[in-house]
Amino acid sequence: MEIPGVYQRVEHLMAAMLRVVLAPAVAVLLITLSAGSAHADPLTLYATTFSEDQLLQINLSTGAGTLIGVIPGVFFTADLASYAGNLYALDQSGANFDLINPATAAVISSTTLGVAIAGEGGFTFDTSGNAFVSASQLATGQLFECNVALNNSCSAIDGANTLNPSMDALAVNASNVLYGMSQSPVGDPNPSLYTINKTTGATTFIGSTAQTGNNLGGLAFDPLTGVLYSAFNGELYTVNTSTGAVTAVGAIGYTDISGLAFQGSATVPEPGTGTTFVVGMLALLSVAIARRATAAPRSL
């Protein structure tokens, strides 16, 4: 006996119900499996020396530095900074931003600051790509905001010698907070950690590193871990952003360190074989449901 249309309507209903159940399951599986197979391309920590203009690659486990090369045409490399996969050096004497090839230390292109930067100073980018530069020749200094893509773009945030104390190094965290490591022993008896208001240049003391200083230093956040690194007196340190206390990683093997910067790629998701298998099975199941739902009615 044949019941016209009954079985077909029932199977269409079953197919619709399965689709409602499978849709969110597919989404959850794809998100879970894709996240599980994501990997982080390694970021490289670079350093520069002030008077010899050397570009170094730093081992994060030991602190040891490996010479890449000497940045050509630069006299007094004040700091390094990285944004959007590009590595820049601050040429203190030439008052330039130099785009650097991290593999060779060659200068790719340069733009002028439009202001003179006294002393070593610091250089960093915020999360929007705005560049901040500090002058730090004396106990107090000055803070500037710049656009590295344009010549003569730097404008003063505060007045001359009002950045108190002078900052030898600058770094911005993922929350867009600007940090500075003070110049020492001129400015502070010891290198100390501060936050800096990007609009006014006002500084807030966090804590001392309790280390001796030599008026040179570097500062950089690891974008993947959020750990803050600093270098002074030829040593690499991690820095507690709540207290300013430092923990030694190891000797860099080079003195006169004036800048630090991480450069490289961020986390890259890639589908693994598990994701591919699940997607394939769900696709086959969907085809089977569709064929079954459109099949001819059964006879009894």
FENFENWO-V652135 format. One record per pair of residues at least 6 apart in sequence whose C-alpha atoms are under 6 Angstrom apart, sorted by the first residue. I is the first residue (numbers start at 1). J is the second residue. Records with the same first field share a line. If there is no record, write none. Layout:
I: J, J
This chain:
1: 299, 300
2: 299, 300
7: 297
8: 297
11: 293
12: 293
15: 289
33: 275
34: 271
37: 272
38: 268, 269, 270
39: 267, 268
40: 267, 268
41: 265
43: 263, 264
44: 262, 263
45: 58, 261, 262
46: 56, 57, 58, 260, 261
47: 55, 56, 259, 260
48: 54, 55, 56, 257, 258, 259
49: 256, 257, 258
50: 76, 77, 78, 256, 258
51: 76
53: 70, 71, 77
54: 69, 70
55: 68, 69, 70
56: 65, 66, 67, 68
57: 65, 66
58: 64, 65
62: 249, 250
63: 236, 249, 250, 251, 252
64: 251, 252
65: 252
69: 105
71: 105, 106
75: 93
76: 92
77: 90, 91, 92
78: 90, 92, 120, 258
79: 89, 90, 122, 123, 258, 259
80: 88, 89, 259, 260, 261
81: 87, 88, 124, 261
82: 263
85: 264
87: 99, 100
88: 98, 99, 100
89: 97, 98
90: 97
92: 117
95: 112, 113
96: 111, 112, 113
97: 110, 111
98: 109, 110
99: 107, 108, 109
100: 106, 107, 108
111: 151
112: 151, 152
113: 152, 153, 154
114: 152
117: 135
118: 135, 137
119: 136, 137
121: 134, 135, 136, 168
122: 133, 134, 168, 169, 170
123: 132, 133, 170
124: 131, 132, 170, 171
125: 131
126: 172, 176
127: 176
131: 145, 146, 147
132: 144, 145
133: 143, 144
134: 142, 143
135: 141, 142
136: 166, 167
139: 165, 166, 186, 187
140: 161, 163, 164, 165, 166
141: 161, 162, 163, 166
142: 160, 161, 162, 163
143: 157
144: 155, 156, 157
145: 154, 155
146: 153, 154
147: 153
158: 201
165: 187
166: 182, 183, 187
167: 180, 181, 182, 183
168: 181, 182, 183, 216, 217
169: 180, 181, 217, 218, 219
170: 179, 180, 219
171: 178, 179, 219, 220
172: 178, 179
178: 195, 196
179: 194, 195, 196
180: 193, 194
181: 192, 193
182: 191, 192
183: 215
184: 190, 191, 213, 214, 215
185: 213
190: 211, 212, 213
191: 209, 213
192: 207, 208, 209
193: 206, 207, 244
194: 204, 205, 206
195: 203, 204
196: 202, 203
206: 243, 244
207: 243, 244
208: 244
209: 244, 245, 246
216: 258
217: 231, 232, 257, 258
218: 230, 231, 258, 259, 260
219: 229, 230, 260
220: 228, 229, 260, 261
221: 227, 228
228: 238, 239
229: 237, 238, 239
230: 236, 237
234: 252, 254, 255
235: 250, 251, 252
236: 249, 250
237: 246, 247, 248, 249
238: 246, 247
239: 245, 246
